[in-house]
Amino acid sequence: MTVAEQIYTVVQSLSDEQANEVLSFAQQLKQCDTRSETPEEKEQRLARWREKVYALAGAFPDFPSLEEIRAGYGEDVPREEW
């Protein structure tokens, strides 16, 4: 029995909600498969990711600034010169 057949057998015994979760997971796996990506596709995917990350800027008003986070730490120790 192939893996696909084994998955099909298991999914048949699941509720529709659980089967939808399996389907969603399988679709995410397929979408995340970047081994066959062309350089252009990779750049497009990264550009979409950057847009989503940049859109989050300021979305969390209670999130501390970088200065506030660093305020709890002391001074950096100077590196030794070789």
PyMOL CGO cylinders between C-alpha atoms (Angstrom):
from pymol import cmd
from pymol.cgo import CYLINDER

trace = [
    CYLINDER, 0.00, 0.00, 0.00, 1.42, 3.41, -0.96, 0.3, 1, 1, 1, 1, 1, 1,
    CYLINDER, 1.42, 3.41, -0.96, 1.66, 6.31, 1.47, 0.3, 1, 1, 1, 1, 1, 1,
    CYLINDER, 1.66, 6.31, 1.47, -1.14, 8.11, -0.36, 0.3, 1, 1, 1, 1, 1, 1,
    CYLINDER, -1.14, 8.11, -0.36, -3.37, 5.06, 0.02, 0.3, 1, 1, 1, 1, 1, 1,
    CYLINDER, -3.37, 5.06, 0.02, -2.52, 4.81, 3.72, 0.3, 1, 1, 1, 1, 1, 1,
    CYLINDER, -2.52, 4.81, 3.72, -3.38, 8.49, 4.21, 0.3, 1, 1, 1, 1, 1, 1,
    CYLINDER, -3.38, 8.49, 4.21, -6.64, 8.01, 2.30, 0.3, 1, 1, 1, 1, 1, 1,
    CYLINDER, -6.64, 8.01, 2.30, -7.56, 5.05, 4.51, 0.3, 1, 1, 1, 1, 1, 1,
    CYLINDER, -7.56, 5.05, 4.51, -6.94, 7.02, 7.68, 0.3, 1, 1, 1, 1, 1, 1,
    CYLINDER, -6.94, 7.02, 7.68, -8.73, 10.14, 6.45, 0.3, 1, 1, 1, 1, 1, 1,
    CYLINDER, -8.73, 10.14, 6.45, -11.84, 8.12, 5.58, 0.3, 1, 1, 1, 1, 1, 1,
    CYLINDER, -11.84, 8.12, 5.58, -12.29, 7.32, 9.26, 0.3, 1, 1, 1, 1, 1, 1,
    CYLINDER, -12.29, 7.32, 9.26, -12.01, 10.95, 10.39, 0.3, 1, 1, 1, 1, 1, 1,
    CYLINDER, -12.01, 10.95, 10.39, -14.74, 13.50, 10.87, 0.3, 1, 1, 1, 1, 1, 1,
    CYLINDER, -14.74, 13.50, 10.87, -15.13, 16.16, 8.17, 0.3, 1, 1, 1, 1, 1, 1,
    CYLINDER, -15.13, 16.16, 8.17, -13.51, 18.71, 10.47, 0.3, 1, 1, 1, 1, 1, 1,
    CYLINDER, -13.51, 18.71, 10.47, -10.48, 16.50, 11.08, 0.3, 1, 1, 1, 1, 1, 1,
    CYLINDER, -10.48, 16.50, 11.08, -10.24, 15.60, 7.39, 0.3, 1, 1, 1, 1, 1, 1,
    CYLINDER, -10.24, 15.60, 7.39, -10.25, 19.32, 6.55, 0.3, 1, 1, 1, 1, 1, 1,
    CYLINDER, -10.25, 19.32, 6.55, -7.34, 19.81, 8.96, 0.3, 1, 1, 1, 1, 1, 1,
    CYLINDER, -7.34, 19.81, 8.96, -5.40, 17.04, 7.20, 0.3, 1, 1, 1, 1, 1, 1,
    CYLINDER, -5.40, 17.04, 7.20, -6.16, 18.62, 3.83, 0.3, 1, 1, 1, 1, 1, 1,
    CYLINDER, -6.16, 18.62, 3.83, -5.11, 22.05, 5.05, 0.3, 1, 1, 1, 1, 1, 1,
    CYLINDER, -5.11, 22.05, 5.05, -1.86, 20.63, 6.42, 0.3, 1, 1, 1, 1, 1, 1,
    CYLINDER, -1.86, 20.63, 6.42, -1.12, 18.82, 3.16, 0.3, 1, 1, 1, 1, 1, 1,
    CYLINDER, -1.12, 18.82, 3.16, -1.77, 22.00, 1.18, 0.3, 1, 1, 1, 1, 1, 1,
    CYLINDER, -1.77, 22.00, 1.18, 0.59, 23.94, 3.45, 0.3, 1, 1, 1, 1, 1, 1,
    CYLINDER, 0.59, 23.94, 3.45, 3.28, 21.32, 2.93, 0.3, 1, 1, 1, 1, 1, 1,
    CYLINDER, 3.28, 21.32, 2.93, 2.85, 21.55, -0.81, 0.3, 1, 1, 1, 1, 1, 1,
    CYLINDER, 2.85, 21.55, -0.81, 2.96, 25.35, -0.70, 0.3, 1, 1, 1, 1, 1, 1,
    CYLINDER, 2.96, 25.35, -0.70, 6.12, 25.33, 1.45, 0.3, 1, 1, 1, 1, 1, 1,
    CYLINDER, 6.12, 25.33, 1.45, 7.96, 23.00, -0.90, 0.3, 1, 1, 1, 1, 1, 1,
    CYLINDER, 7.96, 23.00, -0.90, 10.54, 25.43, -2.24, 0.3, 1, 1, 1, 1, 1, 1,
    CYLINDER, 10.54, 25.43, -2.24, 12.92, 22.90, -3.76, 0.3, 1, 1, 1, 1, 1, 1,
    CYLINDER, 12.92, 22.90, -3.76, 11.49, 23.41, -7.23, 0.3, 1, 1, 1, 1, 1, 1,
    CYLINDER, 11.49, 23.41, -7.23, 11.32, 27.20, -7.00, 0.3, 1, 1, 1, 1, 1, 1,
    CYLINDER, 11.32, 27.20, -7.00, 12.96, 29.29, -9.65, 0.3, 1, 1, 1, 1, 1, 1,
    CYLINDER, 12.96, 29.29, -9.65, 15.00, 32.28, -8.42, 0.3, 1, 1, 1, 1, 1, 1,
    CYLINDER, 15.00, 32.28, -8.42, 12.22, 34.59, -9.64, 0.3, 1, 1, 1, 1, 1, 1,
    CYLINDER, 12.22, 34.59, -9.64, 9.57, 32.65, -7.71, 0.3, 1, 1, 1, 1, 1, 1,
    CYLINDER, 9.57, 32.65, -7.71, 11.73, 32.73, -4.60, 0.3, 1, 1, 1, 1, 1, 1,
    CYLINDER, 11.73, 32.73, -4.60, 12.18, 36.50, -4.88, 0.3, 1, 1, 1, 1, 1, 1,
    CYLINDER, 12.18, 36.50, -4.88, 8.43, 36.96, -5.35, 0.3, 1, 1, 1, 1, 1, 1,
    CYLINDER, 8.43, 36.96, -5.35, 7.71, 34.79, -2.30, 0.3, 1, 1, 1, 1, 1, 1,
    CYLINDER, 7.71, 34.79, -2.30, 10.21, 36.74, -0.20, 0.3, 1, 1, 1, 1, 1, 1,
    CYLINDER, 10.21, 36.74, -0.20, 8.77, 40.05, -1.41, 0.3, 1, 1, 1, 1, 1, 1,
    CYLINDER, 8.77, 40.05, -1.41, 5.28, 38.95, -0.31, 0.3, 1, 1, 1, 1, 1, 1,
    CYLINDER, 5.28, 38.95, -0.31, 6.70, 37.90, 3.07, 0.3, 1, 1, 1, 1, 1, 1,
    CYLINDER, 6.70, 37.90, 3.07, 8.46, 41.26, 3.51, 0.3, 1, 1, 1, 1, 1, 1,
    CYLINDER, 8.46, 41.26, 3.51, 5.24, 43.12, 2.71, 0.3, 1, 1, 1, 1, 1, 1,
    CYLINDER, 5.24, 43.12, 2.71, 3.37, 41.13, 5.35, 0.3, 1, 1, 1, 1, 1, 1,
    CYLINDER, 3.37, 41.13, 5.35, 6.06, 41.72, 7.97, 0.3, 1, 1, 1, 1, 1, 1,
    CYLINDER, 6.06, 41.72, 7.97, 6.28, 45.45, 7.22, 0.3, 1, 1, 1, 1, 1, 1,
    CYLINDER, 6.28, 45.45, 7.22, 2.48, 45.70, 7.45, 0.3, 1, 1, 1, 1, 1, 1,
    CYLINDER, 2.48, 45.70, 7.45, 2.75, 44.58, 11.08, 0.3, 1, 1, 1, 1, 1, 1,
    CYLINDER, 2.75, 44.58, 11.08, 4.81, 47.63, 12.04, 0.3, 1, 1, 1, 1, 1, 1,
    CYLINDER, 4.81, 47.63, 12.04, 2.94, 49.48, 14.78, 0.3, 1, 1, 1, 1, 1, 1,
    CYLINDER, 2.94, 49.48, 14.78, 0.28, 46.78, 14.99, 0.3, 1, 1, 1, 1, 1, 1,
    CYLINDER, 0.28, 46.78, 14.99, 1.11, 46.10, 18.63, 0.3, 1, 1, 1, 1, 1, 1,
    CYLINDER, 1.11, 46.10, 18.63, 0.94, 49.42, 20.52, 0.3, 1, 1, 1, 1, 1, 1,
    CYLINDER, 0.94, 49.42, 20.52, 1.94, 47.81, 23.82, 0.3, 1, 1, 1, 1, 1, 1,
    CYLINDER, 1.94, 47.81, 23.82, 5.07, 46.17, 22.36, 0.3, 1, 1, 1, 1, 1, 1,
    CYLINDER, 5.07, 46.17, 22.36, 8.19, 47.82, 23.77, 0.3, 1, 1, 1, 1, 1, 1,
    CYLINDER, 8.19, 47.82, 23.77, 10.60, 49.70, 21.55, 0.3, 1, 1, 1, 1, 1, 1,
    CYLINDER, 10.60, 49.70, 21.55, 14.12, 48.42, 20.95, 0.3, 1, 1, 1, 1, 1, 1,
    CYLINDER, 14.12, 48.42, 20.95, 15.46, 51.05, 23.35, 0.3, 1, 1, 1, 1, 1, 1,
    CYLINDER, 15.46, 51.05, 23.35, 13.05, 49.89, 26.08, 0.3, 1, 1, 1, 1, 1, 1,
    CYLINDER, 13.05, 49.89, 26.08, 14.09, 46.28, 25.58, 0.3, 1, 1, 1, 1, 1, 1,
    CYLINDER, 14.09, 46.28, 25.58, 17.78, 47.14, 25.74, 0.3, 1, 1, 1, 1, 1, 1,
    CYLINDER, 17.78, 47.14, 25.74, 17.36, 49.40, 28.80, 0.3, 1, 1, 1, 1, 1, 1,
    CYLINDER, 17.36, 49.40, 28.80, 17.32, 46.35, 31.10, 0.3, 1, 1, 1, 1, 1, 1,
    CYLINDER, 17.32, 46.35, 31.10, 20.75, 45.24, 29.96, 0.3, 1, 1, 1, 1, 1, 1,
    CYLINDER, 20.75, 45.24, 29.96, 24.06, 46.72, 31.02, 0.3, 1, 1, 1, 1, 1, 1,
    CYLINDER, 24.06, 46.72, 31.02, 26.81, 48.06, 28.84, 0.3, 1, 1, 1, 1, 1, 1,
    CYLINDER, 26.81, 48.06, 28.84, 28.43, 45.80, 26.30, 0.3, 1, 1, 1, 1, 1, 1,
    CYLINDER, 28.43, 45.80, 26.30, 31.82, 44.46, 27.23, 0.3, 1, 1, 1, 1, 1, 1,
    CYLINDER, 31.82, 44.46, 27.23, 34.52, 45.73, 24.85, 0.3, 1, 1, 1, 1, 1, 1,
    CYLINDER, 34.52, 45.73, 24.85, 35.94, 43.04, 22.60, 0.3, 1, 1, 1, 1, 1, 1,
    CYLINDER, 35.94, 43.04, 22.60, 39.54, 42.07, 22.89, 0.3, 1, 1, 1, 1, 1, 1,
    CYLINDER, 39.54, 42.07, 22.89, 41.75, 43.24, 20.08, 0.3, 1, 1, 1, 1, 1, 1,
    CYLINDER, 41.75, 43.24, 20.08, 43.91, 40.55, 18.57, 0.3, 1, 1, 1, 1, 1, 1,
]
cmd.load_cgo(trace, "trace")
